[in-house]
């Protein structure tokens, strides 16, 4: 009898420990690293300022908070050193180089365009191997007068639902400043060349841009969303390099509204919703119904598609047919301010979360049949949501949701599986957050978050902030045993040829899809070039692997064509593939090391220069992996130009 009691107590104790571990694993811990709030406002939780960014705490003694105001932001490895750099902007723009543990403002030192923007995305527009920056304006930016009450501009007025912005409330004194929409073409070694891609008078109401290889010819095209006018959805195809060395974009498709109302297009969300190999486009709108454009470049089912070189029409609008138009969130129509796709239930198709000024939606994709489940899964938020990010913040293999809110703390919903979510990890910082993006900024394998934000006017009591950088410290706080894997893909296309469905993908591999095969489930991610109204998730893919130490394999679905099957190119990599590693995979080549690391010792140094010089002087042909590592200008030749770039790369 005593033995049975002891056994029972022991069992209860073990169950208690396991339950505690499970509950502990639910918690996700973030620390804001650019607020230095205790310097000005001693009450509240102290923060550390270890990020290297400007302070985002709004206080009369802190002039830096204005430098942190942002509507657009992107995390991207611009210098190919293996970590994510940060570019963001609003009144001005800033380029922050990632030093591994902190950021450093290098805008002036690298002479990078610092003019303001309403949004920013990144991708390799010219297929030269380096990710470029593309940013845009809105209504030929003007200088407002100081007779604006409590608001500096229209966006800050919009943060307050009671504010009615008009020229009677705040008149403009200055003449319009014509600021074109520009590309910052990355030529490597921190050299960015500024080129105009459209004058602001051509797209005066440009509210969002996205990058997509719409026609699958191996280069990146542009999707433009205008807030006003009849032509609110426009596709520009990449037609090659002009005489100034910049990509040339030509308008190829425009969706004209055939009705007169006050509806406005606000946001964009790109993804291949039907798994046919080409990406489709969701447009969140205001005062009407949302749009969804199905790409007709490929038609048919996965593995049995037909390529249409000149589809007519290029897109078919199907939001109402699919049940994702969301016209009744508000009495006068949709109120979409943020949208993004993610496979939260790991069923190998992408689901859609829509952030509204009102209740939010989660449209579950079940064999292309969409059902809103936000109400039954307690994900409505019921606040002024302005953006969102999908990210596996606790590395348990399930995508979580972070929604950015105005005048209220953001909502973080941790996915527990089976339609259940935990929101006890939500931050308590008040910011007029415009959108959020998730990326591992310090290389520890845990997703951090950057929230682009403006100055909050009015709102509830409490300290106010602008853009915030949240460092994920869950591993230290919860003692989690969860593992992770990061993957950076590179397409093999090195030019812009416009020759139909290309057998090589665009260099950024935008449109590629990866399925990581674990012992008990498959996890899918897709490379997407822009979302919301001016922000973009990293091109690097992140997989939480729960307690798995390795994956059994990996399948990559490229946007390019397999010449043998005339179907989508598919690459399978057999496992085991170890966890807690960052991998680089080049189309038609395979796994590679870091760029510039010719001896594959995970360090780029003088030894790599010596190896490069020896190959150049000796005239020997190196193995493909070494050639790729030493080919710093991506021209498939190892010569003295690569040696010079490698030296500059190390010195930089």
Phi, psi and omega in degrees: 000314180298319179300318179296320180296316180298318178298319180295314180299318180298318180296316179298319180297316180294317178299320178298317179296316180296318179297317178299320179295320179296313179298320180296323181291338179293322184293137175237131187244129177235146175238127176284127188247020175213047180245332190028045183301322182300337180295334185238336188218092192294335181289153175097176184290127179289152177235169189253336181069027182277356186285334187088355178280169174294157176289134182260006183278122182282112181203145184298336179267004181241094180287346185289338187298329178295330179286344179266356179293132185208144168251329181240146179202153177210140172254123186203146177275084184286330186257007175059032177262004173099354177238170187267121174270167186234129171233129181212165179185165171205268175293322172227168178238151184225140175250116180249120177275135180277122179262009179105311179243347179204166177262156175225130180289113182241019184301310182286316183299322179268001179056049181264136182312125183246012179294157186290169181205162173255355178184159182208138174224170184217144177179164183275092186289331183250008178056038178262004176098350182242138184283129181265166178247136177231125181224158188220167183246191181208120175055044177046078189323139181236160176265112180286156173285177180270001180271063188239017182063230181268004188241139180275331182200180185296324183294320178291328174296319181294340176293341180250111183299342181272354182273130177248099183287130175203167180288342174288329181277321184214106184273152178264128177268318189281157173287152178302138176260114183282104179247114182287161171281130192232156170251137172253095187281124184273116180257012180089159179053040173066026176256115179243124181256126186271128178226143174281132174254340172201139173290150183296334180290340179281324177235071187290338183245028181299122184245338180201148175231153174219153177255133183203141169271080189295321182261005174059034179265008174093012173224166187268131176255171184244137170249128181244136177242117175262139180288325183236185183078170181281333181263083186263355178223118187225138174250129174246122179271143179282115187254006178124190183260132180275186184292343179264005179083016182247148176300143180252124183248131180241137180295128184237340181205138176221133176260112180263134175289135179255030179211158182252117175203188183260012184295149184222140177272133188242319193221167183225145175215116186253139174183157175272087188288332186253010173060028181265352176112345173246149184273146181248172191225126173257136179239112176279137189227175183230133177065052177179228171225153182285158181249153171221124185250114178272122181290131182257012178297318172244131176233150184113186182265163181304128181085354180215059186255160175244131179271130178248111186291326179224073184296141179226103005277168180290322179231152170243126181278122190225022185298315181293317180301321182273351178081027181237024180280334175052057183277348190248018176292335179222150181303334181255012173125193185294159179223045186285121179238356177196145178201146177199153181258142175196145181270082187286338182254009176053042178254015174072022165221158189269133178258161187239124173253131182242122178264124183243161160277085188147213179278142180272165181235145166236108181267109178282128180265111178239093182057045177068020172249116188261136177225130177285123181241008183297326182291317182281340180258011176057049180240017185286333179071314175055052180207191179270079181278135188239355180178176181198164174218139170268133176196144178271086190285339177249010174056036180264005179091002180239133179290134175256173183233132171243118177254135177267134185235152177258133178068008176217154174300151177295159175253130173242119181251111179272125185283117178264356183088162178057032176077014180248143184224148178244131183243022181282354180265006183296137179288161183245028182263132183269120180210149174278063188295130179272320179190168180227147175228149185242131177196152180277100187275339184245008172073019181267001178088003180243131186291128172259175187222132170249126179249107178288128184214158176254184179282128178275126175254136186063226182082178182291163179297151178133165179295139183250150182224164171255236182288136184236142174250118182259120176268128180278115179244029184299320183299319180288328188271327187252357181055037182289144175260016182285149184244177187207168174210137176241144186221128174245117179265151175224125174284164187261355183291129184245004179213187177236104190246339178053051183249036182087199182295111188284147174275000176230140183277158173303149187304325181284350182058026176296131185101347178286150180233140181234133174245120177264124185263109174262172183296329186242358180192163173250140181238130185245139173223153179228142178275119188235135186258064175120147177198164179067214181242053170128025179225163183211133176289158179301150173289339177288132180269142182237131179237123164280140186241013181055227184267006183288132178275346179201162174258149180284342179173182182209137177242127179249124176255108183275158173281359181270173185258137172277116184296340181278326184253346187057028174239182180299136180290132181232131177242126176250132177245118181284146180271189002285146175245115188295147177278176176057039180223153171254127183244148174240128184229125180254131178305136179066010178230308178117202180292138177226171175270202177285152176298133181090349182267082186287332180261007172056041177257013177067017175225134176259111186212195185296333177298323178292325176297316180300315180297317180298316179298318180299319178293318181295313182287325182281341179075010180283152177266115181285165173298158186301321181293321179290320178301315180298317182295322183272346182279082188286342177251011170058038177253011177066020177228137177258110181216190186297331177298323178291323178297316179298315179296322180295319177299313179297323179299315181291318180295324180291000000 
